[in-house]
Amino acid sequence: MRHQQDIDLVRQVLGKNKAAFETFFETYFARLFRFCSTRIDDEGAVEDIVQETLIKALKSLHGYRGEAALFSWLCQICRHEISNHYRENGRNAPPGVSLDDSPEVRSALESLASEEATDALQQRTIERLVQLTLDHLPDRYAKVLEWKYVEGLSVDEISEQLGEGRIAVQSVLARARTAFRKAFSDLNLELSVSK
Amino acid sequence: MKDESDQDIQRLFAVAGARRRPPEDMASRVHEATMEAWLALPDQIEPELPEREAWRTVMPFALAATLLLVTFIGWGILRQPAPVVSEVGQIAFASGAYTVRGSEHLVLPALGTGALINTSAQGRMLIYLTPVTHLRLGPDTSITLHNNGEIWLHAGRVYIDERGGAQVKVITPWGVGITDIGTRFEVRHENDTLEVAVREGAIDVALPSQTIGARAQAGTGVLLHITADMSVERNQLSTVDERWNWIQQSYPPFELNHGTVHDFVNWAAQETGLELRFENQLVEQQALTATTLRGPAIYATDLTKNQIAAILETTRSFRVLPGDEHVLVIGFAN
């Protein structure tokens, strides 16, 4: 499947269309920030990595062929930057050990476990899954869902934000909810957080 | 009007809250740096579309360019343009001794057009041609980086890992050209023998008289043995065969700390040649979000499925499920 909308955006960015560049930045900066923040605690490092990801992506953009969604393509670059970050910082860390020393490695890995206790973990998992789902929805859908369900805006207020009529907004909301449910149900989760 | 049908989403968002926003000062700094890089891009570059579509787009320009070429050919002959040298890759990892020539205008680890790279008998190297196109060099290897899509292999062995949809071509001393079609493959020219091995995806091998294809599937790769008279012998090769072990020595260790289970199994599959599968989407999403790893850096050298399973067991959340030898299936722990 080709991602024609993404290809069109890339073509416009490469064609030096400033509005397209702003769309590219607005659409992907915050998403990459969240992608990176879930992997790295240090906010300064997150800034460096996201910036480097965007710059490298721009330089390689002519190689984007639309075979994956642009966001997935950017995540791939971001993963490499995160690996580089740990590699560079690893220089000051204790030297690595080979898997040949399996018992030692196993013992060192015993600390590896779920991050938090069950309730907190459940909440954090839901947070991340909702964010992940929203980040993979079209930006317009993610925005209207957040306006309505997080910020509590009414249909009229959303209508004002979008510059569209009430009926159009209700229609966008309905489509956004459907898209969200489908993406979420793809995760095999029940759309209920009640205990 | 109250929308009764959206209570499920309301409850979910009540738990999750808003998506985290980057701080405004950070957004402003990153925007400025990114825009600077965007403004510095050369004008009028086009995405590299697949061949047929690219030609449809390019044809009118090609005709115009031909006319211009004919008009200015005399001028072109009289004037020798200054060489344009640009960065075509970065050394991401190296062990053992190596030399780089023809790239003096750039500061290492950056490599320029025409860089001649030689590794020693103990040498290994990983080069990022693009963030998603990686080139590994084995010992006693000599290559010229013609550009980031074309490598001239003079001697030794190279391994290409291409995941971005771009094509990489390897030209060998006998003029045989190997072009990938979104894949991972190895080319060896050692002891006057040329061997091409495909681990994933497909390649085309252009011989003087014909072009032959080779495709890996379901854990079975292809090994082509080509002699100086251009006769070709074709054999099957497991994607987890020992032949691939050298490539693991050309990659830095994996940092477990703060890596997700998803990162770890992706890396392990990449290095071992195993085909990664998750039992279902929920497992994949949990691997991506629910657990981060803690522990030392680990090397892929001789990494086996059993060792991957042992590391996953320590998460108490995930395990390797039974499956075919060439497949790494990840599921939830019992």
HADDOCK unambig.tbl for C-alpha pairs under 7 A between the chains (distance, minus, plus):
assign (segid A and resid 11 and name CA) (segid B and resid 46 and name CA) 6.29 0.50 0.50
assign (segid A and resid 11 and name CA) (segid B and resid 47 and name CA) 6.29 0.50 0.50
assign (segid A and resid 14 and name CA) (segid B and resid 44 and name CA) 6.72 0.50 0.50
assign (segid A and resid 14 and name CA) (segid B and resid 45 and name CA) 5.95 0.50 0.50
assign (segid A and resid 14 and name CA) (segid B and resid 46 and name CA) 6.45 0.50 0.50
assign (segid A and resid 15 and name CA) (segid B and resid 43 and name CA) 6.89 0.50 0.50
assign (segid A and resid 15 and name CA) (segid B and resid 44 and name CA) 5.56 0.50 0.50
assign (segid A and resid 15 and name CA) (segid B and resid 45 and name CA) 6.90 0.50 0.50
assign (segid A and resid 30 and name CA) (segid B and resid 21 and name CA) 6.39 0.50 0.50
assign (segid A and resid 30 and name CA) (segid B and resid 22 and name CA) 6.11 0.50 0.50
assign (segid A and resid 33 and name CA) (segid B and resid 22 and name CA) 6.50 0.50 0.50
assign (segid A and resid 34 and name CA) (segid B and resid 20 and name CA) 6.75 0.50 0.50
assign (segid A and resid 39 and name CA) (segid B and resid 258 and name CA) 6.06 0.50 0.50
assign (segid A and resid 39 and name CA) (segid B and resid 259 and name CA) 6.63 0.50 0.50
assign (segid A and resid 40 and name CA) (segid B and resid 258 and name CA) 6.84 0.50 0.50
assign (segid A and resid 47 and name CA) (segid B and resid 26 and name CA) 6.81 0.50 0.50
assign (segid A and resid 51 and name CA) (segid B and resid 30 and name CA) 5.52 0.50 0.50
assign (segid A and resid 51 and name CA) (segid B and resid 34 and name CA) 6.76 0.50 0.50
assign (segid A and resid 54 and name CA) (segid B and resid 34 and name CA) 6.52 0.50 0.50
assign (segid A and resid 55 and name CA) (segid B and resid 34 and name CA) 5.65 0.50 0.50
assign (segid A and resid 55 and name CA) (segid B and resid 37 and name CA) 6.09 0.50 0.50
assign (segid A and resid 58 and name CA) (segid B and resid 38 and name CA) 6.50 0.50 0.50
assign (segid A and resid 60 and name CA) (segid B and resid 130 and name CA) 6.89 0.50 0.50
assign (segid A and resid 61 and name CA) (segid B and resid 47 and name CA) 6.81 0.50 0.50
assign (segid A and resid 62 and name CA) (segid B and resid 45 and name CA) 6.82 0.50 0.50
assign (segid A and resid 62 and name CA) (segid B and resid 46 and name CA) 5.79 0.50 0.50
assign (segid A and resid 62 and name CA) (segid B and resid 47 and name CA) 3.93 0.50 0.50
assign (segid A and resid 62 and name CA) (segid B and resid 48 and name CA) 5.69 0.50 0.50
assign (segid A and resid 63 and name CA) (segid B and resid 47 and name CA) 5.84 0.50 0.50
assign (segid A and resid 63 and name CA) (segid B and resid 48 and name CA) 5.35 0.50 0.50
assign (segid A and resid 63 and name CA) (segid B and resid 166 and name CA) 6.12 0.50 0.50
assign (segid A and resid 64 and name CA) (segid B and resid 47 and name CA) 6.20 0.50 0.50
assign (segid A and resid 64 and name CA) (segid B and resid 48 and name CA) 6.76 0.50 0.50
assign (segid A and resid 65 and name CA) (segid B and resid 47 and name CA) 6.73 0.50 0.50
assign (segid A and resid 65 and name CA) (segid B and resid 48 and name CA) 6.18 0.50 0.50
assign (segid A and resid 65 and name CA) (segid B and resid 49 and name CA) 5.44 0.50 0.50
assign (segid A and resid 65 and name CA) (segid B and resid 165 and name CA) 6.48 0.50 0.50
assign (segid A and resid 77 and name CA) (segid B and resid 131 and name CA) 5.57 0.50 0.50
assign (segid A and resid 77 and name CA) (segid B and resid 132 and name CA) 6.84 0.50 0.50
assign (segid A and resid 80 and name CA) (segid B and resid 131 and name CA) 6.91 0.50 0.50
assign (segid A and resid 86 and name CA) (segid B and resid 255 and name CA) 6.39 0.50 0.50
assign (segid A and resid 87 and name CA) (segid B and resid 255 and name CA) 6.99 0.50 0.50
assign (segid A and resid 96 and name CA) (segid B and resid 296 and name CA) 5.82 0.50 0.50
assign (segid A and resid 96 and name CA) (segid B and resid 297 and name CA) 4.47 0.50 0.50
assign (segid A and resid 96 and name CA) (segid B and resid 298 and name CA) 5.89 0.50 0.50
assign (segid A and resid 97 and name CA) (segid B and resid 296 and name CA) 6.90 0.50 0.50
assign (segid A and resid 97 and name CA) (segid B and resid 297 and name CA) 6.39 0.50 0.50
assign (segid A and resid 97 and name CA) (segid B and resid 298 and name CA) 5.77 0.50 0.50
assign (segid A and resid 98 and name CA) (segid B and resid 298 and name CA) 5.68 0.50 0.50
assign (segid A and resid 98 and name CA) (segid B and resid 299 and name CA) 5.37 0.50 0.50
assign (segid A and resid 99 and name CA) (segid B and resid 298 and name CA) 6.30 0.50 0.50
assign (segid A and resid 99 and name CA) (segid B and resid 299 and name CA) 6.42 0.50 0.50
assign (segid A and resid 106 and name CA) (segid B and resid 311 and name CA) 6.81 0.50 0.50
assign (segid A and resid 108 and name CA) (segid B and resid 295 and name CA) 5.81 0.50 0.50
assign (segid A and resid 109 and name CA) (segid B and resid 294 and name CA) 6.42 0.50 0.50
assign (segid A and resid 109 and name CA) (segid B and resid 295 and name CA) 5.20 0.50 0.50
assign (segid A and resid 109 and name CA) (segid B and resid 314 and name CA) 6.44 0.50 0.50
assign (segid A and resid 110 and name CA) (segid B and resid 314 and name CA) 5.85 0.50 0.50
assign (segid A and resid 111 and name CA) (segid B and resid 294 and name CA) 6.73 0.50 0.50
assign (segid A and resid 112 and name CA) (segid B and resid 293 and name CA) 5.62 0.50 0.50
assign (segid A and resid 112 and name CA) (segid B and resid 294 and name CA) 5.31 0.50 0.50
assign (segid A and resid 112 and name CA) (segid B and resid 314 and name CA) 6.15 0.50 0.50
assign (segid A and resid 112 and name CA) (segid B and resid 315 and name CA) 5.50 0.50 0.50
assign (segid A and resid 113 and name CA) (segid B and resid 315 and name CA) 4.81 0.50 0.50
assign (segid A and resid 113 and name CA) (segid B and resid 316 and name CA) 6.53 0.50 0.50
assign (segid A and resid 114 and name CA) (segid B and resid 291 and name CA) 5.33 0.50 0.50
assign (segid A and resid 114 and name CA) (segid B and resid 315 and name CA) 6.99 0.50 0.50
assign (segid A and resid 115 and name CA) (segid B and resid 291 and name CA) 6.22 0.50 0.50
assign (segid A and resid 123 and name CA) (segid B and resid 15 and name CA) 6.64 0.50 0.50
assign (segid A and resid 125 and name CA) (segid B and resid 289 and name CA) 6.86 0.50 0.50
assign (segid A and resid 125 and name CA) (segid B and resid 290 and name CA) 5.91 0.50 0.50
assign (segid A and resid 126 and name CA) (segid B and resid 16 and name CA) 6.05 0.50 0.50
assign (segid A and resid 127 and name CA) (segid B and resid 16 and name CA) 4.13 0.50 0.50
assign (segid A and resid 128 and name CA) (segid B and resid 289 and name CA) 6.53 0.50 0.50
assign (segid A and resid 130 and name CA) (segid B and resid 16 and name CA) 6.56 0.50 0.50
assign (segid A and resid 131 and name CA) (segid B and resid 19 and name CA) 5.84 0.50 0.50
assign (segid A and resid 146 and name CA) (segid B and resid 18 and name CA) 6.70 0.50 0.50
assign (segid A and resid 149 and name CA) (segid B and resid 10 and name CA) 5.86 0.50 0.50
assign (segid A and resid 149 and name CA) (segid B and resid 13 and name CA) 6.21 0.50 0.50
assign (segid A and resid 150 and name CA) (segid B and resid 13 and name CA) 6.43 0.50 0.50
assign (segid A and resid 150 and name CA) (segid B and resid 17 and name CA) 6.09 0.50 0.50
assign (segid A and resid 150 and name CA) (segid B and resid 18 and name CA) 5.91 0.50 0.50
assign (segid A and resid 186 and name CA) (segid B and resid 281 and name CA) 6.90 0.50 0.50
assign (segid A and resid 187 and name CA) (segid B and resid 281 and name CA) 5.40 0.50 0.50
assign (segid A and resid 187 and name CA) (segid B and resid 282 and name CA) 4.81 0.50 0.50
assign (segid A and resid 188 and name CA) (segid B and resid 282 and name CA) 5.88 0.50 0.50
assign (segid A and resid 191 and name CA) (segid B and resid 8 and name CA) 5.70 0.50 0.50
assign (segid A and resid 192 and name CA) (segid B and resid 8 and name CA) 5.71 0.50 0.50
assign (segid A and resid 192 and name CA) (segid B and resid 12 and name CA) 6.77 0.50 0.50
assign (segid A and resid 193 and name CA) (segid B and resid 11 and name CA) 6.55 0.50 0.50
assign (segid A and resid 193 and name CA) (segid B and resid 12 and name CA) 6.11 0.50 0.50
